[in-house]
Amino acid sequence: MGFLLPVFTRSAAILCTLALLPTAAPAEAAPPTPAVHFGDCPDSVPQPPAPDRVECGRISVPLDRHHPQGPRLTIAVSRVPASGTPAERRGILLVNPGGPGGSGLPYAVTKRAKLPESVRRSYDVIGFDPRGIGHSSPVDCGDMGGLFDSPGPERVPVGATAERAYLASLRDMADDCAKGAGGVLPYLSTEQTAYDMDAIRAALGEPRTGFLGVSYGSYLGAAYAALFPQRVGRMVLDSVVGPWDWYDFDVIQSRALLRQRDTFFEWTAAHAERFGLGTDAGDVRRAYLRVRRGLGAGPVDGFGAAEFDRAVYRALGRTERWAPLADGLRAYLDGGSTDGLRPGTAFDSADSRNYEAANRIVKCADGPAPTPDRVLADIRRTRRIDVQPVLTGMEASTCAYWRYRPARRTPLGSPDAPPVLLVASAHDPVTPVEGARALGEVLPGSRLITLADDYSHGVFASRGNACVDDTVAAYLVGGEVPVGDVRCAGPGLP
């Protein structure tokens, strides 16, 4: 609903991209000499295939951009130079994989490998670890109120006693972050990270910032556009977070996940011979609930209901993970095995602990917090929709007890920014498409590319859709802005 354009084929999408942006950095005959010294990268950054190369460096930035003479921290930066000729070069393309809390240093390599060749030839792809993350002065919140306990506490409270325990865990998490990172809580905001992005641009000697942000990266890009609209180059925001307070976003996402899980139940039932979980969605749902109840009552080697919910949360976001999830349900019901449900890396690893800490700190630094009463009221409302929701993504709930309260929300978007491309999957449960529509309202002149009949998170250079990839590549390389919103034919369910 709300899309009036026809489904575009690859050729039709290109033919409709007639409006042109000014060429990004057209006068650059060769990459400018960077002010940052590049050298070898840490082991976490993979090497691209020859002849491409990746190099890493650091820049120093103020902890608080509003007090530039105060304490400083370091930001780790990676670069894979453009592979084309000097005449083909269009500047830099900063990339961010999402989060908040995701490490972007290796993303310059891993995301670049999936980009269309014309984009790889045209841009130095720049990754960076946002402040507080990875190799950029990482933060630590300690135990985070028992978040890393194995098995973890029940995350869907039912009844007054469970609700009090749930709120106590949120308070403990906030207290642990105040102890572990209290001095930086006000400064790990998206707005401060947007200032760091501009420092990277300046250190590289570039007049404008090209940017590809996925998921949380879209929120970061919109924050950069609010601060530096005149320095925005070509900006692609994929799988868009809406311009809402983080807690509101978390609630919207939790309910979109219920719709996606119902679709998963229907899909699994349609493949009953393959998975053996039932021939209708009700059968599959009952099998699912048996697994969760069983793990809640008797965790297997530390894998209980909270760990199960995390596995489901992750799997629902990409349809290629649905079959492994269904297989994992069947294996548990058949023999009690949780091997097919467990993550590939431990939840309490150092990287995971850093991610979870940074995620809460950024969300709580970006805007208003809910009250404890509202947190409980929203859980009850969600349980009226479905008695067994997945609340794993409700990270901003802990902001109800946060020690630092920002004076205002992070500004997003600007009418002075050049046209931006927004990209969305029609049925993405992690960043529902209504977020892209809402962000477009604060980025006038933006265009929305929707992948219809698609159910996964992450679209451009991710879903293998020629209509999407060619339209975005034409924009990044040639400055071709679609005359209107674009709707591309999607793959449907697997």
Secondary structure as GFF3:
##gff-version 3
##sequence-region A 1 494
A	DSSP	beta_strand	7	8	.	.	.	ID=ss1
A	DSSP	alpha_helix	10	15	.	.	.	ID=ss2
A	DSSP	beta_strand	19	20	.	.	.	ID=ss3
A	DSSP	beta_strand	55	62	.	.	.	ID=ss4
A	DSSP	beta_strand	72	80	.	.	.	ID=ss5
A	DSSP	three_ten_helix	86	88	.	.	.	ID=ss6
A	DSSP	beta_strand	91	96	.	.	.	ID=ss7
A	DSSP	alpha_helix	107	110	.	.	.	ID=ss8
A	DSSP	three_ten_helix	112	114	.	.	.	ID=ss9
A	DSSP	alpha_helix	117	122	.	.	.	ID=ss10
A	DSSP	beta_strand	123	128	.	.	.	ID=ss11
A	DSSP	three_ten_helix	144	146	.	.	.	ID=ss12
A	DSSP	alpha_helix	160	181	.	.	.	ID=ss13
A	DSSP	three_ten_helix	182	187	.	.	.	ID=ss14
A	DSSP	alpha_helix	190	203	.	.	.	ID=ss15
A	DSSP	beta_strand	209	214	.	.	.	ID=ss16
A	DSSP	alpha_helix	216	227	.	.	.	ID=ss17
A	DSSP	three_ten_helix	229	231	.	.	.	ID=ss18
A	DSSP	beta_strand	232	238	.	.	.	ID=ss19
A	DSSP	alpha_helix	246	270	.	.	.	ID=ss20
A	DSSP	alpha_helix	272	275	.	.	.	ID=ss21
A	DSSP	alpha_helix	281	297	.	.	.	ID=ss22
A	DSSP	alpha_helix	305	316	.	.	.	ID=ss23
A	DSSP	three_ten_helix	319	321	.	.	.	ID=ss24
A	DSSP	alpha_helix	322	335	.	.	.	ID=ss25
A	DSSP	alpha_helix	350	365	.	.	.	ID=ss26
A	DSSP	alpha_helix	372	385	.	.	.	ID=ss27
A	DSSP	three_ten_helix	395	401	.	.	.	ID=ss28
A	DSSP	beta_strand	421	425	.	.	.	ID=ss29
A	DSSP	alpha_helix	433	441	.	.	.	ID=ss30
A	DSSP	beta_strand	447	451	.	.	.	ID=ss31
A	DSSP	alpha_helix	466	478	.	.	.	ID=ss32
A	DSSP	beta_strand	480	481	.	.	.	ID=ss33
A	DSSP	beta_strand	486	488	.	.	.	ID=ss34
###
